[in-house]
Amino acid sequence: MDQASWRNLLLMNQPIITCSPDILGGTPVFTGTRVPVQTLLDYLEGGETIDDFLEGFPTVKREQVIAFLEEAKARMVASAS
């Protein structure tokens, strides 16, 4: 199994987002970071790219961003059905 596959496997076994009163007062952040998920949404809403976001917040992994967006998409599709 290559390194990317191992990383994906690890991500599947942990939450994408963490909410803890000890981290930014419970603001939802990417797991293992102090980067609020809202920051990603603000970047995308402002016309920035995922690469721009990752450059500004190197503690967040691309796989986390993709997993978050895939989960958000799945929830939106499910709620529309």
N, C-alpha and C positions, 0 to 999 in steps of 0.2 A: 504494500500500500504506500503510495507516495505521500509527501508531506502535506499537500493540499487536502488529500482525502482524510488524513489523520486530523487536520485542523477542523474540517467539516464535521467529522464524527464527534470531536470534542464539543463543538458548538451545539450539536443536536442534543447533547446530554446536559446542557446548562441553559438557564434562562437567558434570553436576549437582553432583557431589561431587568434592572434591579431597582426596587424602591425600599430605602432604609432611612429611618429617621436620623441615622448617623452620617448619611451622605447627602449633603445639600438639603437637609431638612425634609427628606423623603421625596424629593423631586425624582421622577423616573430618569435613570441614567443607563447608558450601555454598561452591561455587566463588566466588572473589573476596571472601570474607569470612573471619573467624576464628570463625564461629559453628558449633559442632558440630551435626551432624545429630541426634545423640542428644538435644539440647536440644529440638528440635521434637517428637520422640517423647515426651519427658517431659512437655511441655506438653499434648499430646493425651491421653496416658494419665491425666493429672491432671484432665481434664475442661475444659481451656482450649480456646479456639478458635484457628483459624489467625489471625484478626485480632488476638487477644491476643498471639500469638507475634510477629507482624509489628510490632506496636506496641512490643514489648520489644526487637526486633532489626531496626531499620530498614535495616540493610545487606543483609538478605535480601529478595529480591523475591518477590512472590506467585507469579509464574510459576515460580520455582525450587521453591517448596514444592509447587505443583501437579504439576510435572514429577516431583519426587521421589516423591510419593504415587502417581502414575500408574505410574511404573516399579516401585515396590514392589508395587503391585496386580498388574501384569502378570507379575512374577516369581512371586508367590504362586499365581496362577491356573495358570501354566505348570507349576509344580512339583506342583500337585495333579492335573494331567492325566496 
